[in-house]
Amino acid sequence: MFRGHTPRTIDTKGRLLLPPEIRDEILRVSPEGKVMLTNFDQCVVGYPLAEWEEIEKSFASLNMANKMFRDFHRFFLSGAMEVSLDKQGRILVPPYLREYARLKKDVILAGVGRKFEIWDMERFEMQRKAVEENFDQVMSQLAEHGFELRF
């Protein structure tokens, strides 16, 4: 399970050094160190290969007569690129994904459950602020869908 967030730097070649907790989780789930990166929600998302295979299987259950489903399927899968951890624990984020997410030098690496996200630092902060501003509304919507936050 990926959790938390940390500032990171992408070098000019697009290499991103993953923190140990992210690397360890990737290797736990996918011992070969392979990760699928794709475009999603204004950021780059990364899935260990085993998780990605489950996502691909889930697309088979969709009715592709629905144009929205086809469009999302195309967007999500055609943006995917398999990358491997190098010996230093880095991944290479392809140029087209860096462009999509507007990734420059300073990024945020966020763990969000079964995946991690790579965000432009400014976009990440804007996203967090938007959720904070609508926190009560978001919590109400979550409760309506059965989510229960216990303290």
Stockholm file with secondary structure:
# STOCKHOLM 1.0

chainA/1-151         MFRGHTPRTIDTKGRLLLPPEIRDEILRVSPEGKVMLTNFDQCVVGYPLAEWEEIEKSFASLNMANKMFRDFHRFFLSGAMEVSLDKQGRILVPPYLREYARLKKDVILAGVGRKFEIWDMERFEMQRKAVEENFDQVMSQLAEHGFELRF
#=GR chainA/1-151 SS CBCCEEEEEBCTTCEEECCHHHHHHHHHHCTTCEEEEEEETTEEEEEEHHHHHHHHHHHTTSCTTSHHHHHHHHHHHHTCEEEECCTTSEEECCHHHHHHTTCCSEEEEEEEBTEEEEEEHHHHHHHHHHHHHTHHHHHHHHHHTTCCCCC
#=GC SS_cons         CBCCEEEEEBCTTCEEECCHHHHHHHHHHCTTCEEEEEEETTEEEEEEHHHHHHHHHHHTTSCTTSHHHHHHHHHHHHTCEEEECCTTSEEECCHHHHHHTTCCSEEEEEEEBTEEEEEEHHHHHHHHHHHHHTHHHHHHHHHHTTCCCCC
//
